[in-house]
């Protein structure tokens, strides 16, 4: 039986973040996943028709009901900064956490170097993918990594920031196709993230750490965020907007970049 506190927390979480419909990408999970009519003819917004081999694919997920184009949020800022700093070596794109199909298709599009509509074994194993997100976006980060695992596609790095598990997800268990994973969280306030992530296969995945932040006496400016978020989710959005956390994330992603010769 849930305690009153647990019931209150889950009720407020549902109210603040909103219900999220988890859709399936089974149509893409084929031996030749690019052979999907919608995928072949409709590219997600911002995805280029051609890709540079060995380009680092960086996928970010927003939390809650936040739109992917909301420039107030660090998830988008980091993607823009990486794209600007490494224009030839990075393809960065950000998605709402309920838009996992578009995110998956964006990855598959970038990996299809010869644009034949089918991923070869070489195109899959040569993948260089980083995924990150905040809140439900962090949960979706692990979910996308798991979908890529099912397709035999490796992921260099996953980054979770104050991860809040979505329905039917396992955001604390990192799939074996992920090389490295890192988790940032806070435990202050009504809404806070997962404190620990673990590897399904520690021999294949290195957990870089679970790092806690505190904002007691050290508030982070969250100007531009809605009043209800600043009132009821203060620490949860402080870590989302904390430059010290996101500077570390950007630097870590930068270590995965390989500049073209």
C-alpha positions as CSV (number, residue, x, y, z in Angstrom):
1,X,0.0,0.0,0.0
2,X,1.4,3.4,-1.0
3,X,1.9,6.0,1.7
4,X,0.1,9.3,1.5
5,X,3.4,11.0,0.6
6,X,4.0,8.5,-2.3
7,X,0.5,9.0,-3.6
8,X,0.8,12.8,-3.5
9,X,4.2,12.7,-5.3
10,X,2.8,10.4,-8.1
11,X,-0.3,12.5,-8.5
12,X,1.6,15.8,-8.7
13,X,4.1,14.2,-11.1
14,X,1.3,13.1,-13.4
15,X,-0.3,16.6,-13.2
16,X,2.9,18.5,-13.9
17,X,4.5,16.4,-16.5
18,X,1.3,15.2,-18.2
19,X,0.4,11.9,-19.6
20,X,2.8,10.5,-22.2
21,X,1.7,8.0,-24.8
22,X,4.4,5.4,-25.4
23,X,4.4,4.5,-29.1
24,X,6.0,1.6,-30.8
25,X,8.8,1.6,-33.3
26,X,8.2,-2.1,-34.2
27,X,7.8,-1.1,-37.9
28,X,11.4,0.0,-37.9
29,X,12.8,-3.0,-36.0
30,X,13.4,-5.1,-39.1
31,X,16.5,-6.7,-40.5
32,X,16.5,-3.9,-43.0
33,X,15.0,-1.1,-40.8
34,X,15.2,1.7,-43.2
35,X,12.7,-0.1,-45.5
36,X,9.7,1.8,-44.1
37,X,7.6,4.0,-46.4
38,X,7.2,6.9,-44.0
39,X,10.9,6.7,-43.2
40,X,12.0,6.6,-46.8
41,X,10.0,9.6,-47.8
42,X,9.7,11.8,-44.8
43,X,12.8,13.0,-42.9
44,X,12.4,14.6,-39.4
45,X,12.7,18.4,-39.3
46,X,16.4,19.4,-39.4
47,X,17.7,16.1,-40.6
48,X,19.9,16.4,-43.7
49,X,19.5,14.3,-46.8
50,X,23.2,13.3,-46.7
51,X,25.6,12.5,-43.9
52,X,29.3,12.5,-43.4
53,X,30.7,9.1,-42.6
54,X,31.7,8.7,-38.9
55,X,29.8,11.9,-38.0
56,X,28.9,11.9,-34.3
57,X,25.1,11.7,-34.0
58,X,23.9,13.5,-30.9
59,X,20.3,13.1,-29.9
60,X,18.7,15.1,-27.0
61,X,15.3,14.7,-25.4
62,X,13.3,17.4,-23.6
63,X,11.5,16.6,-20.3
64,X,7.8,16.8,-19.6
65,X,5.7,18.3,-22.3
66,X,8.5,20.7,-23.4
67,X,8.6,21.3,-27.1
68,X,11.9,20.4,-28.9
69,X,12.3,24.0,-30.1
70,X,12.0,25.6,-26.7
71,X,15.2,27.7,-26.5
72,X,15.0,28.3,-22.8
73,X,16.1,24.8,-22.0
74,X,19.7,23.6,-21.8
75,X,18.9,20.4,-23.8
76,X,18.5,22.5,-26.9
77,X,21.3,25.0,-26.1
78,X,23.9,22.1,-25.8
79,X,22.8,20.7,-29.1
80,X,23.1,24.1,-30.8
81,X,26.5,24.7,-29.3
82,X,27.9,21.4,-30.3
83,X,26.6,21.8,-33.8
84,X,28.2,25.3,-34.1
85,X,31.5,24.1,-32.6
86,X,31.8,21.0,-34.8
87,X,29.7,21.7,-37.9
88,X,31.4,19.0,-40.0
89,X,31.8,16.4,-37.3
90,X,28.5,16.4,-35.5
91,X,24.8,16.0,-36.3
92,X,22.8,17.2,-33.3
93,X,19.1,17.1,-33.0
94,X,16.6,17.5,-30.1
95,X,13.2,15.9,-29.7
96,X,10.3,16.0,-27.3
97,X,10.3,12.9,-25.2
98,X,7.1,11.6,-26.8
99,X,8.6,11.8,-30.3
100,X,10.8,8.7,-30.0
101,X,9.9,7.5,-33.5
102,X,11.3,10.6,-35.1
103,X,14.4,10.4,-33.0
104,X,15.0,6.7,-34.0
105,X,14.4,7.6,-37.7
106,X,16.9,10.5,-37.4
107,X,19.6,8.1,-36.2
108,X,18.8,5.5,-38.9
109,X,18.8,8.2,-41.6
110,X,22.2,9.5,-40.5
111,X,23.7,6.0,-40.4
112,X,22.5,5.1,-43.9
113,X,25.7,6.5,-45.6
114,X,25.0,5.2,-49.1
115,X,21.3,6.1,-48.9
116,X,20.1,2.8,-50.2
117,X,17.3,2.5,-47.7
118,X,18.9,-0.3,-45.8
119,X,21.5,-0.4,-43.0
120,X,24.4,-2.7,-43.7
121,X,26.4,-4.4,-40.9
122,X,29.2,-2.0,-41.5
123,X,26.9,1.0,-41.3
124,X,25.5,-0.3,-38.0
125,X,28.7,-1.2,-36.3
126,X,30.3,2.0,-37.4
127,X,27.7,4.1,-35.6
128,X,28.8,6.8,-33.3
129,X,25.8,7.9,-31.2
130,X,25.4,9.9,-28.0
131,X,22.0,10.3,-26.4
132,X,21.0,12.6,-23.5
133,X,18.0,14.0,-21.8
134,X,16.3,15.5,-18.7
135,X,13.4,14.1,-16.6
136,X,11.2,12.0,-18.9
137,X,13.7,12.8,-21.6
138,X,16.4,11.0,-19.6
139,X,14.0,8.0,-19.4
140,X,13.6,8.2,-23.2
141,X,17.4,8.3,-23.6
142,X,17.6,4.8,-22.2
143,X,14.6,3.7,-24.2
144,X,16.1,4.8,-27.4
145,X,19.4,3.1,-26.5
146,X,17.5,-0.1,-25.9
147,X,15.8,0.2,-29.3
148,X,19.2,0.6,-31.0
149,X,20.5,-2.4,-29.0
150,X,17.6,-4.4,-30.6
151,X,18.8,-3.3,-34.0
152,X,22.5,-4.1,-33.3
153,X,23.6,-0.5,-33.2
154,X,26.1,0.6,-30.6
155,X,25.8,3.8,-28.5
156,X,29.0,5.6,-27.3
157,X,27.4,7.4,-24.4
158,X,24.1,8.0,-22.6
159,X,23.6,11.0,-20.3
160,X,20.7,11.2,-17.8
161,X,19.8,14.4,-16.0
162,X,17.4,14.0,-13.1
163,X,15.8,11.0,-14.8
164,X,12.1,10.3,-14.1
165,X,10.9,7.0,-15.3
166,X,8.2,6.9,-17.9
167,X,5.5,4.2,-17.9
168,X,6.8,0.9,-19.1
169,X,10.4,2.1,-19.1
170,X,13.5,0.9,-17.1
171,X,15.5,4.0,-17.0
172,X,17.9,2.7,-14.3
173,X,19.1,-0.3,-16.4
174,X,21.6,0.5,-19.2
175,X,21.5,-1.8,-22.2
176,X,24.7,-3.6,-23.2
177,X,25.2,-1.7,-26.5
178,X,26.1,1.4,-24.5
179,X,29.8,2.0,-24.0
180,X,29.5,4.6,-21.2
181,X,26.7,6.0,-19.2
182,X,26.5,8.8,-16.6
183,X,23.7,10.0,-14.3
184,X,23.2,13.5,-12.7
185,X,20.5,13.9,-10.1
186,X,19.1,16.0,-7.2
187,X,17.0,14.8,-4.3
188,X,15.5,18.1,-3.1
189,X,11.9,19.0,-3.5
190,X,8.8,17.0,-4.5
191,X,10.1,15.9,-7.9
192,X,13.6,14.4,-8.2
193,X,15.5,12.0,-10.4
194,X,16.8,8.5,-10.2
195,X,19.8,8.3,-7.9
196,X,21.5,5.2,-9.4
197,X,21.9,3.6,-12.8
198,X,23.5,0.2,-13.4
199,X,24.7,-1.7,-16.4
200,X,23.0,-4.8,-17.7
201,X,26.4,-6.1,-18.6
202,X,29.2,-4.4,-16.7
203,X,31.8,-5.9,-19.0
204,X,30.4,-4.0,-21.9
205,X,29.1,-0.8,-20.3
206,X,31.1,1.5,-18.0
207,X,29.0,3.6,-15.6
208,X,31.0,6.8,-15.3
209,X,29.1,7.8,-12.1
210,X,26.0,8.9,-10.4
211,X,26.5,12.6,-9.4
212,X,24.3,14.5,-7.0
213,X,23.7,18.2,-7.1
214,X,22.3,20.4,-4.3
215,X,20.8,23.8,-4.7
216,X,20.2,24.7,-1.1
217,X,21.7,28.1,-0.7
218,X,23.0,28.0,-4.3
219,X,19.9,28.6,-6.5
220,X,20.1,28.5,-10.2
221,X,18.4,31.2,-12.3
222,X,15.4,29.7,-14.1
223,X,14.0,32.9,-15.7
224,X,11.8,32.0,-18.6
225,X,10.4,28.8,-17.0
226,X,6.6,28.7,-16.2
227,X,5.6,29.8,-12.7
228,X,4.3,26.3,-11.8
229,X,7.7,24.8,-12.6
230,X,9.5,27.4,-10.6
231,X,7.1,26.8,-7.7
232,X,6.5,23.1,-7.6
233,X,9.6,21.7,-9.5
234,X,12.2,24.1,-8.4
235,X,15.2,21.8,-7.9
236,X,14.2,19.6,-10.8
237,X,14.4,22.5,-13.2
238,X,17.5,24.0,-11.5
239,X,19.5,21.0,-12.4
240,X,18.1,21.2,-15.9
241,X,19.4,24.8,-16.1
242,X,22.6,24.3,-14.1
243,X,25.6,25.5,-16.2
244,X,28.0,23.5,-14.1
245,X,26.2,20.2,-14.9
246,X,25.7,21.0,-18.6
247,X,29.2,22.3,-19.2
248,X,30.4,18.9,-18.0
249,X,28.0,17.1,-20.3
250,X,29.0,19.2,-23.3
251,X,32.7,18.6,-22.5
252,X,32.1,14.8,-22.2
253,X,30.2,14.7,-25.5
254,X,33.1,16.7,-27.0
255,X,35.5,13.9,-26.2
256,X,33.5,11.6,-28.6
257,X,33.9,14.0,-31.5
258,X,36.3,13.0,-34.3
259,X,37.1,15.8,-36.6
260,X,37.3,15.0,-40.3
261,X,40.9,14.6,-41.7
